[in-house]
Amino acid sequence: MKKRLILALALSTGIYAQAQETPVIKVSGYLETYYGYDFNKPADNNRPGFIYAHNRHNEVNLNLGFIKGSFDNGNIRANLAVMAGTYTNANLAAEPGVLKNIYEANAGLKLSKSLNLWLDAGVFASHIGFESAVSKDCWVLTRNISSENTPYYESGAKLGYATHDGKFAATLLYLNGWQRINRQNGNSKPAGGLQLTWKPTDKITVNYSNYLGTEGADSIRVNRFYHNVYGIFEFTDKFGLTLGFDYGTQQKTKGNSAHNEVFSPVAIVRYILTDKWKVAGRVEHYQDRKGVLIPAGTANGFKTTGYSLNLDYAPISNAVVRLEGKLYDSKDKIFVKNEAAVNTNAAVTASIAVSF
């Protein structure tokens, strides 16, 4: 009788239903193995230096694997994920000690009972770009050049707001720097950013993100201002198009009004053949004449066009087998083949990715 009374009270107040329908703690994970073959056959088995994911040649390896724990009770939330892989080695080389293995570590507090207004702090995914470190969620297996050379992760605090219908979101960020957990030694200036996302329908996403910060120690630091705009358009249930454009400027020297610039357009088309098969193609261009983000040391700097063709096979919903061919064509001879400088670099990459 007592148990029935307690059960009836729980049902009437919604406590029992909430406990059953809204799990507070969740454990998830991701693992992606890959094999890449670079036809320029680098002697050290490392792909060109502007590539940070899937960057090993002629070997089977782990690109990214992480295990994640999440907590969310509607008012407080937290995420902690630790990782390993060649992505980790390449992207977090500057971070000290065990910070190299942090994929995500943040906590958040809801600031309003009526509004979707959150304050989060810690280490979290970058607010720049439409591609992430989780390859399975991207239309093409490897990242485009602008995604590789903008932050994959950030640390600091962010204030985020979203409408209840999910059509608009805005985030204001206070950051420790450009892809940094620890602030750069000798630099006392924090960085910041803004992200605005508009989803008029579930088939269209339009996003603008920016970043403003400084690079270098205080005595020589220069300002960096970066913009990223993209749109994702799923015209039908089978056909989609992503268009992106990045533009960044950086002071030539401290106190100088002159700037160097970086820009990169990219376009990706995807076609869903069946529930299990998808194809995608990407065309991109990246220009960084003065080596702001990608030093080349040539007359025209880094001025490269890339072409990618991708095939996906998803035997189950949480796993995908992928194959991609990619060609880079540069104005100057920035690549190396048989110990000689060449204009092109071609590669084939295959991967198996599973999320759970």
C-alpha positions as CSV (number, residue, x, y, z in Angstrom):
1,M,0.0,0.0,0.0
2,K,2.8,2.4,0.9
3,K,4.6,1.6,-2.4
4,R,1.5,2.3,-4.4
5,L,0.9,5.6,-2.6
6,I,4.5,6.7,-3.3
7,L,4.2,5.7,-7.0
8,A,0.9,7.5,-7.4
9,L,2.4,10.7,-5.8
10,A,5.5,10.5,-8.1
11,L,3.3,10.1,-11.2
12,S,1.1,13.0,-10.2
13,T,4.0,15.4,-9.8
14,G,5.9,14.2,-12.9
15,I,9.0,13.1,-11.0
16,Y,8.8,9.5,-12.0
17,A,8.1,10.3,-15.7
18,Q,11.1,12.8,-15.8
19,A,13.4,10.3,-14.3
20,Q,12.4,7.7,-16.9
21,E,12.3,10.0,-19.9
22,T,15.2,12.4,-19.3
23,P,18.4,10.7,-18.4
24,V,20.7,13.1,-16.4
25,I,24.0,11.2,-17.1
26,K,25.0,9.9,-20.5
27,V,28.1,8.1,-21.7
28,S,29.1,8.2,-25.4
29,G,32.1,7.6,-27.6
30,Y,33.6,7.9,-31.0
31,L,36.4,6.0,-32.8
32,E,37.8,6.4,-36.3
33,T,40.6,4.4,-37.8
34,Y,42.1,5.3,-41.2
35,Y,44.6,4.4,-43.9
36,G,46.0,7.2,-46.1
37,Y,48.3,7.0,-49.1
38,D,50.1,10.1,-50.3
39,F,51.3,9.7,-53.9
40,N,54.2,12.1,-53.2
41,K,55.5,9.4,-50.8
42,P,56.8,11.6,-47.9
43,A,60.0,10.1,-46.4
44,D,58.8,10.8,-42.8
45,N,55.3,9.5,-43.5
46,N,53.8,12.8,-42.6
47,R,51.5,14.5,-45.0
48,P,52.0,18.3,-45.8
49,G,52.3,20.5,-42.7
50,F,48.9,22.3,-43.2
51,I,47.1,19.0,-42.7
52,Y,46.3,18.1,-39.1
53,A,43.7,15.2,-39.3
54,H,44.3,12.0,-41.2
55,N,47.8,13.2,-41.6
56,R,49.9,10.0,-41.7
57,H,51.0,8.3,-45.0
58,N,50.9,4.5,-45.8
59,E,49.9,3.2,-42.4
60,V,46.7,2.1,-40.6
61,N,46.2,4.4,-37.6
62,L,43.8,5.9,-35.2
63,N,42.7,9.4,-36.2
64,L,40.5,10.2,-33.3
65,G,39.0,8.2,-30.5
66,F,37.3,9.6,-27.4
67,I,35.0,8.6,-24.5
68,K,32.6,11.2,-23.2
69,G,30.5,11.6,-20.1
70,S,27.7,14.2,-20.0
71,F,25.5,15.5,-17.2
72,D,22.4,17.7,-17.8
73,N,19.5,18.3,-15.4
74,G,18.0,21.2,-17.3
75,N,19.7,23.9,-15.2
76,I,23.3,22.6,-14.9
77,R,25.3,20.7,-17.5
78,A,28.8,19.4,-17.9
79,N,30.8,17.5,-20.5
80,L,34.1,15.6,-20.1
81,A,35.8,13.7,-22.9
82,V,39.3,12.3,-23.2
83,M,40.9,11.3,-26.5
84,A,43.8,9.8,-28.4
85,G,44.9,9.6,-32.0
86,T,47.1,11.2,-34.6
87,Y,44.6,14.2,-34.6
88,T,45.5,14.7,-31.0
89,N,49.2,14.6,-31.6
90,A,49.0,17.1,-34.4
91,N,46.5,19.6,-33.0
92,L,47.4,19.7,-29.4
93,A,51.2,19.6,-29.7
94,A,51.5,23.0,-28.0
95,E,49.5,22.1,-24.9
96,P,51.3,21.0,-21.8
97,G,51.0,17.6,-20.1
98,V,47.7,15.8,-19.9
99,L,45.9,18.7,-21.5
100,K,46.9,17.1,-24.8
101,N,44.3,14.4,-24.2
102,I,41.4,16.7,-23.5
103,Y,38.8,16.7,-26.2
104,E,36.1,18.5,-24.2
105,A,35.8,19.7,-20.6
106,N,33.2,22.3,-19.7
107,A,30.4,23.1,-17.3
108,G,27.4,25.3,-17.9
109,L,24.7,27.1,-15.9
110,K,21.3,28.1,-17.2
111,L,20.7,31.8,-16.4
112,S,17.0,32.1,-17.0
113,K,13.9,30.0,-16.3
114,S,12.0,31.3,-19.3
115,L,14.9,31.7,-21.9
116,N,17.4,29.3,-23.4
117,L,20.3,31.4,-22.0
118,W,23.4,29.5,-20.9
119,L,26.8,30.4,-19.6
120,D,29.4,27.7,-20.3
121,A,33.1,27.6,-19.4
122,G,36.0,25.3,-20.1
123,V,37.3,23.5,-23.3
124,F,34.8,23.1,-26.1
125,A,34.5,22.7,-29.9
126,S,35.3,25.7,-32.0
127,H,32.6,28.1,-33.1
128,I,34.3,28.6,-36.5
129,G,33.4,26.5,-39.6
130,F,31.0,23.8,-40.6
131,E,33.4,20.9,-40.2
132,S,34.5,19.3,-36.9
133,A,37.0,16.8,-35.7
134,V,34.3,14.1,-35.9
135,S,34.7,13.0,-39.5
136,K,31.5,10.9,-39.4
137,D,29.4,14.1,-39.0
138,C,31.1,15.8,-42.1
139,W,30.1,15.3,-45.7
140,V,33.6,14.6,-46.8
141,L,36.1,12.3,-45.0
142,T,39.0,14.8,-44.6
143,R,38.7,18.4,-43.7
144,N,39.0,21.4,-46.1
145,I,42.1,23.6,-45.8
146,S,40.3,26.4,-44.0
147,S,38.8,24.0,-41.4
148,E,42.3,22.5,-40.8
149,N,43.8,25.9,-40.2
150,T,41.2,27.5,-38.0
151,P,40.6,26.3,-34.4
152,Y,39.2,22.7,-33.9
153,Y,38.8,23.6,-30.2
154,E,38.8,26.6,-27.9
155,S,38.9,27.3,-24.2
156,G,37.3,30.1,-22.2
157,A,33.7,31.1,-21.5
158,K,30.7,31.6,-23.7
159,L,27.3,33.1,-23.3
160,G,24.7,31.4,-25.6
161,Y,21.1,32.1,-26.4
162,A,18.7,30.2,-28.6
163,T,15.0,30.7,-29.4
164,H,12.6,28.0,-28.3
165,D,11.8,27.0,-31.9
166,G,15.5,26.5,-32.7
167,K,15.5,28.9,-35.6
168,F,18.0,31.4,-34.2
169,A,21.0,31.1,-31.9
170,A,23.7,33.6,-30.8
171,T,26.9,33.0,-28.8
172,L,29.4,35.5,-27.4
173,L,32.8,34.1,-26.5
174,Y,35.7,35.0,-24.2
175,L,38.7,32.9,-25.3
176,N,42.3,32.2,-24.3
177,G,43.4,32.4,-27.9
178,W,43.5,30.9,-31.3
179,Q,43.1,27.1,-30.7
180,R,44.6,27.2,-27.2
181,I,43.8,25.7,-23.9
182,N,46.6,27.6,-22.2
183,R,47.1,31.2,-23.2
184,Q,50.3,31.8,-25.2
185,N,53.3,32.6,-23.0
186,G,54.0,36.3,-22.7
187,N,50.6,37.3,-24.2
188,S,48.3,39.0,-21.6
189,K,45.4,39.8,-23.9
190,P,42.3,37.6,-24.1
191,A,40.5,36.9,-27.4
192,G,36.9,36.9,-28.3
193,G,34.3,35.9,-30.9
194,L,30.7,35.9,-32.0
195,Q,28.5,33.3,-33.6
196,L,25.1,33.9,-35.2
197,T,23.1,30.9,-36.6
198,W,19.8,31.1,-38.5
199,K,17.7,28.1,-39.4
200,P,14.6,29.3,-41.2
201,T,13.7,25.7,-42.0
202,D,15.1,22.3,-41.1
203,K,16.7,22.2,-44.5
204,I,18.6,25.5,-44.4
205,T,21.3,26.7,-42.0
206,V,23.1,30.0,-42.4
207,N,26.0,30.9,-40.0
208,Y,28.4,33.8,-39.4
209,S,31.3,33.5,-36.9
210,N,34.2,35.7,-36.2
211,Y,37.3,35.9,-34.0
212,L,39.3,38.8,-32.7
213,G,42.6,38.3,-30.8
214,T,46.3,38.8,-30.8
215,E,49.3,36.7,-31.7
216,G,52.7,36.8,-30.2
217,A,54.1,38.0,-26.9
218,D,53.0,41.5,-25.7
219,S,56.1,43.2,-27.0
220,I,55.5,42.2,-30.6
221,R,51.8,41.1,-30.6
222,V,49.7,41.7,-33.7
223,N,45.9,41.8,-34.1
224,R,44.1,39.0,-35.9
225,F,40.5,39.4,-37.1
226,Y,38.9,36.4,-38.8
227,H,35.5,35.9,-40.4
228,N,33.7,32.7,-41.4
229,V,30.4,32.5,-43.3
230,Y,28.6,29.4,-44.5
231,G,25.3,28.1,-45.7
232,I,24.0,24.5,-45.7
233,F,21.1,23.9,-48.1
234,E,19.4,20.6,-48.4
235,F,17.3,21.2,-51.5
236,T,15.7,17.7,-51.5
237,D,15.9,14.6,-49.3
238,K,18.8,13.5,-51.5
239,F,20.7,16.5,-52.7
240,G,22.5,19.1,-50.5
241,L,24.9,22.0,-51.0
242,T,27.3,23.6,-48.6
243,L,28.9,27.0,-49.4
244,G,31.6,28.6,-47.2
245,F,33.8,31.6,-47.3
246,D,36.6,32.6,-44.8
247,Y,38.4,35.9,-44.7
248,G,41.0,36.9,-42.2
249,T,43.4,39.8,-41.6
250,Q,46.5,40.2,-39.4
251,Q,48.7,43.2,-38.7
252,K,52.1,43.1,-40.4
253,T,53.8,44.4,-37.3
254,K,52.6,45.9,-34.0
255,G,51.4,49.4,-34.3
256,N,51.3,49.2,-38.1
257,S,48.0,49.8,-39.8
258,A,49.0,47.6,-42.7
259,H,47.6,44.0,-42.8
260,N,48.1,40.7,-44.5
261,E,45.1,38.7,-45.5
262,V,43.9,35.2,-45.9
263,F,40.8,34.0,-47.8
264,S,39.2,30.7,-48.7
265,P,36.0,29.8,-50.6
266,V,34.7,26.2,-50.5
267,A,31.8,24.3,-52.0
268,I,30.6,20.8,-51.3
269,V,27.8,18.9,-53.0
270,R,26.3,15.7,-51.6
271,Y,23.9,13.2,-53.1
272,I,22.2,10.4,-51.1
273,L,22.0,7.4,-53.4
274,T,20.3,5.1,-50.9
275,D,19.9,4.8,-47.1
276,K,23.3,3.3,-47.0
277,W,25.2,5.0,-49.8
278,K,26.2,8.6,-50.3
279,V,28.6,10.5,-52.6
280,A,30.1,14.0,-52.2
281,G,32.4,16.3,-54.0
282,R,34.3,19.3,-52.8
283,V,36.1,22.2,-54.5
284,E,38.1,24.7,-52.4
285,H,40.7,27.4,-52.8
286,Y,43.0,28.9,-50.1
287,Q,45.2,31.9,-50.5
288,D,47.7,33.1,-47.8
289,R,50.4,35.1,-49.6
290,K,52.3,36.2,-46.6
291,G,52.1,33.0,-44.5
292,V,49.7,34.3,-41.8
293,L,48.4,30.8,-41.1
294,I,50.3,28.6,-43.7
295,P,53.9,29.6,-44.3
296,A,55.1,28.6,-47.8
297,G,58.2,30.7,-48.4
298,T,57.6,31.1,-52.1
299,A,56.9,34.1,-54.3
300,N,53.1,33.7,-54.3
301,G,52.9,32.1,-50.8
302,F,50.3,29.5,-50.2
303,K,47.9,29.7,-53.1
304,T,46.3,26.2,-53.5
305,T,43.1,24.7,-55.0
306,G,41.8,21.4,-53.8
307,Y,39.5,18.8,-55.3
308,S,37.9,15.9,-53.4
309,L,35.6,13.1,-54.2
310,N,34.0,11.0,-51.4
311,L,32.0,7.8,-51.2
312,D,30.3,6.6,-48.0
313,Y,28.8,3.3,-47.0
314,A,26.8,3.2,-43.8
315,P,25.8,-0.5,-43.0
316,I,24.2,0.7,-39.7
317,S,23.1,4.2,-38.5
318,N,26.1,4.7,-36.1
319,A,28.9,3.5,-38.4
320,V,30.3,4.5,-41.8
321,V,33.0,3.2,-44.1
322,R,34.5,6.0,-46.2
323,L,36.8,6.4,-49.2
324,E,38.1,9.8,-50.5
325,G,40.4,10.9,-53.3
326,K,41.9,14.3,-53.1
327,L,44.1,16.5,-55.3
328,Y,45.9,19.7,-54.3
329,D,47.1,22.0,-57.1
330,S,49.3,24.9,-56.0
331,K,50.5,28.0,-58.0
332,D,54.1,27.6,-56.6
333,K,56.0,24.4,-56.0
334,I,55.2,24.0,-52.3
335,F,55.0,20.1,-52.2
336,V,57.9,17.6,-52.3
337,K,58.1,14.4,-54.4
338,N,61.2,12.3,-54.8
339,E,63.2,15.1,-53.1
340,A,62.1,17.6,-55.7
341,A,59.6,20.5,-55.4
342,V,56.3,20.0,-57.3
343,N,53.0,21.9,-57.7
344,T,50.7,19.0,-56.9
345,N,49.8,16.5,-54.1
346,A,47.4,13.6,-54.5
347,A,46.2,11.2,-51.8
348,V,43.6,8.5,-51.1
349,T,42.2,8.0,-47.7
350,A,39.9,5.3,-46.3
351,S,38.3,5.2,-42.8
352,I,36.0,3.3,-40.6
353,A,34.1,5.5,-38.0
354,V,31.8,4.3,-35.2
355,S,29.9,6.4,-32.7
356,F,28.2,4.9,-29.6
